[in-house]
């Protein structure tokens, strides 16, 4: 392998352009080409990056020997460029989430990765967000006790399906859905938070009353093999000031986690883990230090909750140990990519920059996520509970 990884980017839309900028600036990579079926867009981005531009990714793959190729095409269009890159001998892929919008496409990509003995990563970007790392730490460490129920809602402004991609927005959204575009994030986070637990059953509903060209929303219950049940919901018909609202909450037998990831109207972003009451002050500070070692700065708190609603009060004498962050530690859209590069260079799914966080997400995680989302869609269409093997 060369001293720098030779990189190509297929699909240079909103995210693809960010990849181009990232690889031009990263000291271990050298951008060698871009491709997009929109020849004018490819030419513009290529000229700006001073690299060759192609309207057919196969021409780009013939012209250059790449160490790494990124597939950042629209959601339903990952299979063909991924297979083309693998057939051309590219040893490493990064694919935007979701891996695919059908199980058949996801399996085809996974089979090709195995056949060519390549390595493929999926950019589930939320895994690298500081408070998501904290959420996984708290859950994996048993600080809430066994988690028995959760809810997650990830909603978009209606401008996303109707205008985010300009004139092609409706066509783009019609090829995807909130299940693929939004719940792919949620499903992967849940699998990562609660690993090695897996979803075994799905029941979901959807509707098409506002947009028509794509489902307005999906609302689903996921049952895990541990007995955990999580309600997940995503819509993109909200007329709101924000672009995104994202809220998660998990209830354990000994504590609760509340995470306003992207606060909506009147809601401040922040994160609070009310951990088991048996946690000592020394243990609480030790957890604070352990998270700080992973780059996550949270406060250790001991306080006396006094819940009040109108004339009703449920105050008590118990001291509640908690970990807390107030604010919005935005991580961006490509925080995992640097770790992917380190993984390639070190030949491991757990590079030194990603220690104590589990393996980085690969095509196999993408397949699992696609299977769960496909089950959500099937359940919504049939009105039946769908079981996953």
N, C-alpha and C positions, 0 to 999 in steps of 0.2 A: 504494500500500500504506500502511496506517495506521502510526503511529509504533511500534506494537507489533503483532506477528503475532497474529491471532486464531486460537486453536487449539481443536480438538475432539478428543476421545479416544473411539474406538470399541473397546469391550471393556475393562472395568475389573476384571479379575482381578488376579492377583499382580503382573504387570508393568504392567498398565494403571494401577493405583493409583500405582505409582512415577512413571509419566509425568505423572499428575495433579499430584503433589507437585512434580515437576521444573518443569512449566510455570507453576505458581503462583508459584514462587520465582525464575524466570529473568527478568532485567530487560527482555528484548526480546520477551517473550510475554505474552499475556493469555488465560487459559483461559476459553472461552465456553460449553462444554457437554460432557456425557459421555453415552455410550449403551452399553447392555448389554441383551441379550435377557432377562436376569434383572432384572425391574423393581425388585425389592426392593434388589438390589445397586446398580443404577444410582441409585436414590433415595438410598441411604445415602451413596454416594461423592459424588453431586451436592450433597447437603446439607452434607457436610463441607467441600466446596470452594466452597460458596455459588454454584453455577452450576446452570442447568437440567439435568434428567436425563430421558433418553428410553429407552424399551424398544425403539424402532425407530430405527436410525440415519438412515433416510430422513426421518423427522420432524425430527431434529436438523439435517440438512443443508438442509431447507427453511426452518428458522427462523432460520438465521444464515449470514452470508457468511464463510466461513473462508479464511484464508490458508494454513493447514496443518492436516491431519488425520492422526492416528495410528491405524493399524489394529493392535490388540493382541489380536485374537480368537484362539481356539485354532488350532493349525497348519492344519487342513484348511479353515478358515473365513475365509480372507483375501480370496478372489476377490470375493464379492458386495459387502462393504462398500467395498473398493477401487474397484470399478467404479461403485458408487453415488456415492462422493465425487467421482470424476472426472467423471461425468455431471452432477453438481451444479455443476461449474465450479471445484472446489478446485484451485489451481495447484500445491500441494506436498503430497506424502504421505511419511510414514515408516511402514514396515511392519516388524513384528517378523519375525525369521527363523523358519522358512524363508519365502521369498517365497510358496511354495505347496507342496502335497504331491503335485501331479501336474504334468507338463509342460504339459498342456492349460490348466490354471488359470494357470500362470506365463505362458504365451504370451498368454492373454487379457488379463492385467494389463498386460503389456508393450505389446500392441497398443493398449490403451486409453490408456496414458500417451502413446504416440506420436500417437494420433489427437487427443487434447486438448492436445497440446503442453505437457504438465505435466512436473514433475520428481518423481521418486520415489527415496527412499533406503531401504536395508534395514539394519536395526540388527544388523550383525555386530559385536557389542560387543568381541570379543577384539582387533580391529584397533587399538583404542586402549589396550590394556594395555601398560605400559612395556616388559616383557620380550618381548612379541610385536613391538613396534617394533624392539627390539634384534635379535631373530631375523631380521627382514626386512633390517635394515641389514647384518648379517653375511653373509647369503646373497646379497643383491643386490650387495654390494661384492666378492664373490668371495673373501672371507677364508678360506673352507674349501676353495677350489678348486671345480671342478665337483662338485655334489652328485649322488651316484649312487644313494643308498638312504636311506630314512627309515622311521620308524614313529611312529604316534600312536595312543594309546588314551585314550578318554574314557568313563569308566564312572560310573554313578549307583548310589546306594544303592537297594535294592528298595523303599524307602518312596516313591520318586518316582512310579512307576506305580501303586502301591497306596494312597497316602495323601496325597501332596503337595497335591492339590486337594480334600481332604476327600471327601465322599460321591461326588463326580463324578470321582474320580481314575481309576477303571477305564475309564469312558466316554471321558475325555479321552485316556488313553494308548492306548486301542483305536483312536482316530482318528489316532494318530500312530505313531511307532516310534523306536527309537534311531537309525535312519537319518535320519529327519527332524529329530528333537529334538536329537540330539547330533552326528551326523556332518555336519550342515549347518554347524556351527561349524568342524569340522576341514577340510572341503573348502574353505570360503572362505579359511581361514587359509593352506592350501597354495597356492591360486591367488594369494593376495596375496604370500606369501613369494617364490614362484618366478615371478611375472609377468615376461614375457608367456607363460610355458609354460602349456599346457592339457592336461587329461586326454584321452587317446585310447582307452584300453582299461580295462575293469573286469572283475575276476573276484571273486566274493563267495560266502560261505555265510551261512546263518542257522539258527536253531533256535527251536522252541516247545516246550520241555520243562518249564519252570518256571511261566510265567505263564498261557499258554493264550490269553488275550484279546488279546495283542500279542506280536510276536517278542521273545524274550529278548535277542537280540544280532544284530549284523551284523559280519562280519569280511571285509575286502576288500583286494585289491591293486589299486592305481591305477598305470597306466603313463602317463607324460607324453610329449609330443612331443619332449622333449629326451633321452629315454631314462631319465630318473629313474623309479624305482619306489618307491612308498610303501605300506606296510601300514597300514590304518586299521581300528580296531576299537572298537566301543561296545556295552556291555551295561548293563542296568539290573536285574540280579538279584543284585547283591552284598549280602551281609549284613555291612556294615562300619559303623564308627563315623562316618566322614566322609559327607557328602552326595555329594561328587564327588571322583573321582581323575582327573587329567589329566597325561599324560606324553608328551613328544615327543623324538625324537632323530634327527639327520641326520648321515650320513657322507659327507664329501667326499674328493676325492683328496688333499687337503692338510690336512684338519682335521675336527673333529667338533663338533657342537652337542648339548648335553644340557640338557633343560629339564623340570624337575619343576614343572609349573605348579600343580597341586594335589596335594601329596604325600599318599600313603596311609599306612597303619600303618608306623611306624618310618622314614618317609621325610621328610626336611625339604624344603620347597619351595626352589627356587633355580634358577640358570641359569649355565651355563658354556660358553663358546666357546673350544675349543682351536684356534687359528688356525694358518695356515701357518708353518712353522718359519723361513721366510725373512723374516718380519715383524720389523722392527727395533724397539728400545725406543721410538725417536722416533715411528715409525709407530703403534705400539700406543697411545701416549699421545694421538696425534692422533685415533685412532678413539674413544678414551675421551672426548675433548673434543667430538667431533662428536655422540656420543650424548647427552652432557650438554646440548648445545644444543637437543636435541629433548626434554629433560626426563627423560632416562633416565640414572640414576647407576649406573655399573658400575665395578669396579676393574680396572686394568691390572696383570697379573701376569707375572713371569718366574720359572719354577720348573723343577725337575728331577723329572719323574715317576719313581716307583719302584714299578711294579706288582708286587704280591705276592699270592699265593693259596696259603696253607699253606706247603709247603716250596718252592714254585715262585716264582722271582723273575725279573723281566724288566727290571730297572733298566738305565739307560743314562746316557750323559754328555750327551745332548742337552738343551738348554734349550728349554722349551716356552713360547711366548708365549700368553697367554690373556686373555680378558675374562670377568669373573665378577660375579655378584650372588648373595648368600645372603640368603634371607628371602622374604617373600610380599608383593609390591607390589600388593595387591588394587586393581583399577580400578573395581569396581562393575559394574552391569548397563546403565547408560545413559551411558557415557563418550563415546560418539560423538555424542550428541544435540546437545550444544552446538556441535560442529563442523558438524552439519547446519544448525543455525540460522544460523551464520556463512555457510555456503555459500549459503543462500537470500538472506540480506541482501546478500552480495557478488556474487551471480549467477555463481558458479563452483563446480566440483567440487573445487577446490584452494584453499580459503580460506586466509588468512594463518595461521590457527591450526593448519593441517594441512600446512604446507609440507614438502617433501622426503619425503612419505610416500605418494605416488601419489594418484590420484583417490579420493574417498570412494566407498563401495559404493552402487551404484544398483540399480534393478530388473533391469538387464542382468546384473549380477553375481549377483543372485538367480536369474535364469533359468539361468545356467551352473551354479550350485550345485545347483539343482533337477534339471537334466539329469543331473549326475553321480550324485546320490543315487538318482534313478529308475533309472539304469543299475545301481547296486549292488543295488537291490531286484530288478530283472529278472534279473540274473545269479544271485542267490541262489535265485530261484524256478525258473529254468530249468537251472541247473548249467552254463551256457555263458559263455564270454567275451563281453562286450558291447562293441561298438565305438561310439565317439562321433564324429560328423562334425566 
